[in-house]
Amino acid sequence: MLKRYRGLIGLSMLAAAVGTAQADGIKRTDVPNFPIASSVLVPGGSDLIFLSGTTPPVVNKEAPKGSTTVYGDTETQAFNIFTRIQETLKAQGLTMGDVVLMHVYLVGDPAKGGAMDFEGMMKAYTKFFGTAEQPNKPARSTVQIAGLVVPGMLVEIEVVAAKAK
């Protein structure tokens, strides 16, 4: 009889240790000291909201057209994109805490020898996710791409948000 329940007890303890169950039924498997969730379970019947890729606003109208200074460095672009995403979600009655999946596309920064500025993106990201005020973290992929639709843009981010019913 004990053998029968040992597995269930172990599973329950494991789930409590690695997963953070949200009040809304969405479960995130967090990895300690890691800025993203390794997985997110969205229960059936939840509302899913897919946001198209969001790009940065112009921050310097005087900068040469096509230069990165039109939109700022990677950190500036990412921060402004996260702010835009936050505003879009708010209009839908959602918050950044409702984001369950994120795809980040980074163009190589000419100022960094053509390498993506992952550190700059992370500086912006960690102001919106995994904070004391907003502890939820999405599952996320980040990739370097050859370019975006407008020269000078270094970042595009798309997200999926979910709200359990």
C-alpha positions in Angstrom: 0.0 0.0 0.0 2.8 2.4 0.9 4.5 1.7 -2.5 1.3 2.8 -4.2 1.3 6.2 -2.6 5.0 6.8 -2.5 5.0 7.7 -6.3 2.1 10.1 -5.8 3.7 11.8 -2.8 7.0 12.1 -4.7 5.2 13.6 -7.7 3.4 16.1 -5.6 6.6 17.2 -3.9 8.3 17.5 -7.2 5.5 19.6 -8.6 5.6 21.9 -5.6 9.4 22.3 -5.9 9.7 23.1 -9.6 6.3 24.5 -10.5 4.7 27.7 -9.4 0.9 27.3 -9.7 -0.8 30.6 -10.5 -4.1 31.5 -9.0 -5.6 31.5 -12.5 -4.7 27.8 -13.2 -1.8 28.5 -15.4 1.3 26.6 -14.2 4.8 27.7 -14.9 7.8 25.4 -14.4 10.5 27.8 -13.1 14.1 27.0 -13.0 15.8 28.5 -10.0 17.9 31.6 -10.8 16.9 31.5 -14.5 15.0 34.3 -16.2 12.6 32.2 -18.2 10.1 29.3 -17.5 11.2 26.0 -18.8 7.5 25.3 -19.6 4.1 26.8 -19.1 0.9 24.8 -18.9 -2.3 26.6 -20.0 -5.5 24.8 -19.0 -8.0 23.9 -21.7 -10.7 26.6 -22.2 -8.3 29.4 -21.5 -8.4 32.5 -23.6 -5.2 32.8 -25.8 -4.2 36.2 -27.1 -1.6 36.2 -29.9 0.3 39.5 -30.4 1.9 40.1 -33.7 5.6 40.9 -33.7 6.2 44.3 -32.1 9.0 46.6 -33.3 10.5 49.7 -31.6 9.3 53.3 -32.0 11.5 56.0 -33.4 13.5 57.6 -30.6 15.7 60.0 -32.6 14.0 61.6 -35.6 17.3 63.5 -36.4 19.4 60.3 -36.8 20.4 59.2 -40.3 17.7 57.1 -41.9 18.5 53.4 -41.6 20.9 53.8 -38.7 20.4 52.1 -35.3 20.4 55.5 -33.7 16.9 56.1 -35.1 15.6 53.4 -32.7 18.3 53.2 -30.1 20.6 50.3 -29.0 19.2 46.8 -28.3 18.4 47.6 -24.7 16.5 50.8 -25.6 14.6 49.0 -28.4 13.7 46.0 -26.3 12.6 48.3 -23.4 10.4 50.3 -25.7 8.9 47.2 -27.3 8.1 45.7 -23.9 6.4 48.9 -23.0 4.3 48.8 -26.2 3.4 45.1 -25.5 2.4 46.1 -21.9 0.1 48.8 -23.3 -1.4 46.4 -25.9 -2.1 43.8 -23.2 -3.6 46.4 -20.9 -6.1 47.4 -23.6 -7.2 43.8 -23.6 -7.5 43.6 -19.8 -4.2 41.7 -19.4 -0.8 42.3 -17.9 2.8 41.2 -18.6 2.2 38.5 -16.0 -0.3 36.9 -18.5 2.5 36.4 -21.1 3.1 32.6 -21.5 5.3 32.4 -24.6 7.7 34.8 -26.2 9.8 34.8 -29.3 12.6 37.4 -29.5 14.3 38.2 -32.8 17.6 40.1 -32.5 19.6 41.5 -35.4 23.4 41.6 -35.0 24.4 45.0 -33.7 27.0 46.8 -35.9 28.5 48.3 -32.7 29.1 44.8 -31.5 30.8 43.5 -34.6 27.5 42.0 -35.9 26.8 39.9 -32.9 23.4 40.1 -31.2 23.3 42.1 -28.0 21.7 39.4 -25.8 22.8 41.2 -22.6 21.2 44.4 -23.7 17.9 42.6 -24.4 18.1 40.9 -21.0 18.6 44.2 -19.2 15.2 45.3 -20.6 13.5 41.9 -20.2 14.3 41.6 -16.5 12.6 44.9 -15.8 9.3 43.3 -16.9 9.6 39.6 -16.0 10.7 37.8 -12.9 10.5 40.8 -10.7 9.1 41.2 -7.2 6.2 43.1 -8.6 5.7 40.8 -11.6 7.2 37.4 -10.9 5.8 35.4 -13.8 8.2 34.4 -16.5 7.2 33.1 -20.0 8.7 30.2 -21.9 11.0 32.0 -24.4 13.2 31.6 -27.4 15.8 34.2 -28.5 17.4 34.0 -31.9 19.7 36.1 -34.0 18.4 36.9 -37.5 19.9 38.6 -40.5 17.6 41.6 -40.5 14.2 43.1 -39.9 11.8 44.9 -42.3 13.2 48.3 -41.5 17.0 49.0 -41.4 18.2 50.1 -38.0 15.7 48.0 -36.1 17.6 45.4 -33.9 14.7 43.8 -32.1 11.2 42.4 -32.8 9.2 40.5 -30.1 6.0 38.5 -30.4 4.1 37.1 -27.4 1.2 34.9 -26.6 -0.7 35.7 -23.4 -3.3 33.5 -21.7 -6.1 34.0 -19.3 -7.7 31.0 -17.6 -11.5 31.1 -17.5 
